[in-house]
Amino acid sequence: MIAGYCWPQSVLPGETVSLAVSGAGLSCEVEVVRIGSEEVTVDKWEDLPMVEQPTAADVSRSGCGWEETLNIAVHRSWNSGFYLVRMVGHDGTKAEAFFVVRALQPRQTLLVLATSTWAAYNDWGGPSYYTGGHYSSLQRPLPKGFLEKPDPHRYRVARIAELSEEERRDHFSHFSIWSSAAGFANWELLFVRWAERHGIQLDYATSLDLHNNPDLLNGYSSYVSVGHDEYWSAEMRNHLEDWVERGGFAAFLSGNTAFWQVRFEDSGHTMVGFKQQFSEDPVMGTSEQRSVTTMWSDPLTERPESQMTGVSFTRGGYAHCRNAPTGSGGYTVWRPDHWAFEGVPLHPGDIIGGDYVVVGYECDGCELALENGVPVAADSPATPIGFEVLGTAPARLWETADLPSQLDDRYVGELNWVAERLAGADTAKNRARFALGYAVMGSFQRSKGTVFTVGCTDWAYGLEDPAISQITHNVIHRGLR
């Protein structure tokens, strides 16, 4: 076995990244590759000595604490981007780690990778948030498949039912079962390949960067979130929302976005999330109770995520996967004259993205009403004033009976959970209030700034579709104006 991780996860050109490797062999080969429209190898080491390093029983909380195997000097010529560290032992075993290089001088668009969500799903050496854990150390490896895996289009939640049982079994014998739910290889990879092929320049940062640095977005005109961006700290929200208020453009090409509140502790080394066991969170009953790590839409936070994004998983749910509506796989468009659809010939009721299943896996929505037969945002304190509904697709929150077997026994279905927390009790009547969900694409103005959301995790899988590509172009370039 070989495994490794980098720290810090994010650096500037001219700084140094430490790589810690553990392996039973005598040596390994290390290659550092920038991932974009092409893979560019920026450094390489052969026959790097390594040793098998001990792993603590509570590694998910305490981290590995391994000794450094290699210091990677980040050259000042290295472009901002996602850097994959490939490790190959002398016996052929393989592992991956990563780090991000930020920009010395901001260009225009900042992509913040959903590294907090990768951490929440990380079950390397111990439980994740989905298998009974409440603490996730960032100083440990990520499961196999989070950073690199074959054919992400094929091995995704929204397509997994199309695979034979034999192929599913074979794939997940090599890659983590959670690698379809989190990681760079699922969504951000597809977006950065598309962006660079189309001449769109991106700078990069991590969730922890957004948490730590209130000035991170200064100098940028647009911010982008891609894929599955589920876990946000209060500081992350503060820094982004303040920047949007001042005139920034936020594009959420993501879904299930900011559903859960988390905290970073231990100088950012550890992420805390009690989720449905929020009553066990040490901040409960203290003056810091609003930072309790429950869902952002919980009355305890007094700050639903839809105030930031326009939409919420509590009004959406799952689509095109088990125990969820299949739908068309795409969005039904209601306002084809909106700037997001410029250059795409559409009529009200047309569907976009269906062939590529852009509305798949996890989706966010809002309360809806009909106005002259067209869906609009219903009056709700959770939905920003002026939120425009551009497209919709059916979705459904799971009940406890729908949950996959790999989840912790205490995990409660989101429909039951939302009924209890937002309506006061998990009753059939309250579940019915939230049972019919929708993925919602939309936009709104927030003070001097603008927010656009696609309302689904799987938008990036449609970037090969000319209509989805054009809409994404429109969104990105709108942020540059």
N, C-alpha and C positions, 0 to 999 in steps of 0.2 A: 504493500500500500504506500501511496505517496499523497501528501496533502500540504497545502500552504495557504498563507494569507498575507496581504500587504497592509502596512500601517505607516503613515496615515493613508486613508482611502482617497485623499484629494490633496494635490500639491500644485505649486506654481513652477514654471520653468526655472531651473537653477537650484531647486530644492532636491531633497533626497527621500526616496521611499525605501523602507525596510521590508524585505521579503523573508518570512520565516517558513522553513520547509521541514517536514518530518517524513522520513522514509526509511524502510528497512534495508535498502540497498546501499552501496558504497558511494554512489554519486548520481547526479542527474544533469540533464540538459535544461537550460532555462532560456526561453525566447520571449521577448517583449514585443507585442504587436499592436499597432494602432488600428482600430477597427473603424472603417468608414465605407465609402463606395468601393474601396479596395483595402486589402490588408497590407500594411507596411511594417516590416520588421525594423525596429529602431535599435535593438541591442540583443546580444546573444552570448551565452556562456556555455561551454562544454565541460564535462567532467567536474561539475561543481560538487565538492564534498558535502555529504549530508549524513545526519544520524536520525535514528528514531527517537522522537522526543515524547515525554510523558504527557498524557491528557488527563486533567483533573476530572473527578466525577461530576462536578458542577460546572463543567466548561461552558454550558449555555449561558450561565450567569457570570462566571468569573473570567472567561476567556482562556485561551491556550497558554499565554505567557511563555511561548517558545522563544528560544534564543534566535537572534538574527542569523540567517544563513547568507544573506547577500544584501548589500546596499546598492540600490539602483539610483544612479545620478541622473536626474532629469535634465537633459540638455536644453539650453535656452532656445534652440531651434525647433523643439518638439511642439507641434500644434496642439491647441486645446482639443481634448478628445477622451474617448474611452480606450484604455490600454489594457489589453488582455495579456496575462502572464501565463504562458504555457510551460508546464514542467513535465519532463519525461524521464522516468527512472531508467537505469541501465538494463532493467528487466522488461522494459516496454510499458510499465504502468504509467498512467497519465493523470494529471490534475491541472486545475486552473485557478488563478487568482486574478485580481484586477486592481487598478487604481485609475483615478481621473486626473488629468492635467487641466487646470483652469487657465484662463487667459490673463496675461499681464495687462493688456489693454483691451477693454470690452469692445466687441464689434456691435452688433445690434440685437441678436437673438440669443437668449440663454436657455439651454435645455437642462433642466434639473432632473437627473435620473432618480427613479423611485427606490433608492437604496434602503430607505426605512421599511418599505414593504418587503424587500428581499430579506431583511433581518427578521421580520415578523414570521416569515415562512421557513426560516433556517432551522433545520433540526439536526445539524451536524453535531454529533456527540451528545445530544440531549434534546429535550422537548422544545418544540416551537410553540407559538401562541395557539396553535391548533391541536396540539397533542398534550396540553396540560401545563405548559410553561408560561411564565409572566415576565421573564427577563431574557433579553437576547444580547449577548456580547457581540460587538462588531469585530472583536479581535480573535477571529477563528475562521476556518474555511467555510465556503458556501457549498451546498450539496451539488452533486454532479448533475449538470444540465442547466443550472441557473445562468451560467456565463457562456456556455457553448454547447450546442447540441445539433444533430442533423435535422434539416427540413422543418423549421418551426411551423410552416403552413400546415404540415401534416399532423404534427404531434401537438395539437392545441385542444383545449377543452371543447370548443365548438365543433371540432371535427373528430373527436376521439371515438364517437359511436360508429363512424364509418370504417374503423379499423377492425380487422378480424381479432378474435380473442388471442390467437397465436402471436400476431404482430404486437398487440398491446403488451402482452406478457414479455415478449422479447425486448421491446423498447424499455420498459420500466424495470427490467432486470439490469440494465446498464445505467439508467438515469433515474433520479429521484422522482417519486410520484408527485412531489410538489413543484417539479420543474415546468409543469404546464400552467401553474398558477402564479409564479413569480420569477423574476430574473431578467437580465438584459437580453438573453437569447430569445425571449418571447415577443417583445414589442419594440423596445427602443432600438434594437439591432435593425429591424425592418425600416424604422423611420430614418435613422441616420444614413443608411444606405441610399434610401430614396432622396433625402435632402441633398446629399453630396453629389449624387448623379444629376440633380437638377440645379446645381450651382448655388444652393442655399448654404450660407456660412453659419455654423453654429458654434457657440462656446458651451462648455460643459461645467456642471457642478453636481454635487450630491445633496441628498436631503439634509445631511448634517451641516453642510455649508450654508444652506438656507436657514437652518436653525441657529447657527452660531453667529452669522454675519448680517446685521441689519442693513449694511451698505452693499450687500452682494449684488443687488439688482440695479444699483445706481450706475448710470452710463448705458443701460440697456433700454431699448424701446419695447421689446417684447420678451415674454416668458412662455415656455412651452413645457407642458407635462404630457407624457405619452404612456399609454398602456394601463397598467394596474398600479395606481398611486394611492393606496388605501390608508396609510398610516401617517398622520401629521401631528407634530407638536404645536403647542400654542405659539411658540416663537416663529415657527415656519409660517403659520397663518398671519401672525402680526406683520412680519416683514413683507410678505407678498401683498397683503391687503392694503397696507400703508402705501406701498409703491403704486398699486393700481389707483388708489385714491388720488395720487399726485399726477396721474396721467398715463400710467403703464397699460400695456395691452397683454392680457393673460389668455392663453389658448390652452384649454384642457382637452387635449386629444386623448382622453383617458376616461375610465369609468371606475365605479366604486371609489371615487376620489374622496380622500379625507373622511372616510366613514368612521374611523376610530381615532381618538386622541391618544397620543403616547407622550412620554417624557424621556428625555436623555439625561442620564446621570453618570457619575464617575468620570467627569470631564469629557463626556461624549462617548465613552467606551461602551456604555450599556444603554439599551433602549428598554423602557418599562411599559408593559401593557397588560392590565388585568382583565380588560374586556368585560365579559358577562359576569365575572367574579369581582366586579368593581367594589363591592362592599369590603373586600379584603385589601384594597389599596390603602397603604398607610396614610394617604392624605384625607381619607374620609373622616368627617367630623372635625377637621381642622380649618384654619383660615385659608388653606390652599385647596379647598375641596373642589373648586371649579376646574382644577387641573387633573381631576380624577380621570383615569384612563378607561372610560366607557366610550360609547359612540358619541360623536360630536352632536348628533341630534337629540341626545338625552337631555331632559330638562335640567339635569345637574350642571351642565356646562353653560347653559343659557346662550348657546352660540351654534346653531345648526350650520353644517358645512355648506348648505345651499345658499347662505348669505354670501359665501365666497364664490361658489361655482355656479349658482343658479338652480342646481338640481341636487338630489339626494338618493342614495341607494334605498332609503326607506320608502320611496315612491317608485322605485324601479324593481330591480331584482335580477333574476337569471333569464337568459334567452338562448335558444338554440343549443341546449344541452339537456341532460337528464332532468326529468321532472320540471320542465320549463317549456314555454311556448316555442315552437319552431319558427313560426312566422315566415316571412319572406327571406329573412337573413339580412334585410336592408331597411332603410328608413323610408317611410311615406312622407313626401315633401308637401308642406302646406303653404309656404310663402316663397315661391320660386323667384320673386323679384328682389329678394334680400341680397345684399352685397356678397354674401358667402357663396351664392350660386352663380355669380357672374361668369359668363362664358359656357355655362352648362344649360343646354336647351331642356327646359322642364315645364310641366304643367302641374297644377295642384293635384295631388293624388298619385303622381309618379313615384316610383321606387328607385332609390339609389343604393348601390353596394350589395345588392342581394346575391349576385353570382359569387362574391368573395366572402359573404357572411361577415359583414362589418359589425352587425348587431349580434354579437355572440358573447357568451360567458356572463360577465357582470355589467349591469347597466344602472344608470341614474335617471331619475325622472322628477316630476313635480305634480302637484295636484292640478287636474285639468278640468276645464269646462268647455262647452261648445258655444261658439258665437257664429251665427249664420252657417252652422254645419262644420265649422273649422275649429280644431282644438286650440285653446288658449290657456294661459296660466290662470288658474282660479285664484281668487283673493286668499292669501295666506300669509301669516307673519313669517313663514319660513322661506317664501319666494320673494326675491327682490322686485321692487316696483319697476315696471317697464320690461320685465323679462319676456322676450319674444320666443314663442314656440315655432321652430322652423321645420321640425320633422319628428315623427313618433314611430314607435314599434312596440309590440307587446312584450311584457316581461313578467316575472313572477318571483316573489320571495318564497324561499323554501320553508316548509314546516319541519319540525323536528324529525318526523317520520321520513322525510326526504333526504336527510343528511347522509353523505358517504360514510362508509364504515371506518375510514382511517382517522376520523375526528375523535377528540377526547369525549369520553362518555358524558361529561357534564355539559357539552356544547348544546345550545338550544337553537332551533331553527329561527332564522331571522324574522319570519312572519310572527311567530309566537313572541319573540323578543320585542319587536316593534309594537305589537299590540299591548304588551305589558308596560313598556316604558313610555310610549306616547299616548296611549289611550287609557292607561291605568290598571288594566287587568288583561290576562290572556284568556279571553272568552271568544266564543264563536262569533258573537256580534262584533267585537272589536277586530278580530282577524278579518272579517268580511270588509271592513273599512279600508284595509291595506292589501287585500288579496289580489286585486287586479292592478298590476303595475305597468308602467311604460318606460321605455328608454326615450329620452327627450333630448334632441339637439336644439340649442338655442343660444341667445346672446342678450346682454343687457349693458347699460351704461352704469358705471359706479363712480360718482363724482366726476373727476376729469378723465377717468380711465374707462376701458372697455374689457368685458369678459366674454369669451366665446367658449362653448362646450359642445363636444360631440355626444356626451352622455353614455359612452360605451367603452369597454376595455379594448375591443378588437378592431378599432378603426385602422390601425396600421396595416392589418392584413389586406385592406382594400386599396392600398396605394398603387397597385398595378392597374386598377380600374381607372380609365381616363376621367370619369366624373369625380371620383373620390380624390384623385390626384389634383384635378383642377380646383376643387373646393379647398383642399389643403393648401395649395398655392395661394389662393385668395386670402385665406386666413393668415398665413405667414406674412404675406406682403402687406396686408392691412395693418399688421403690427409695426411695419417699418415706416409708415407714413407719419 
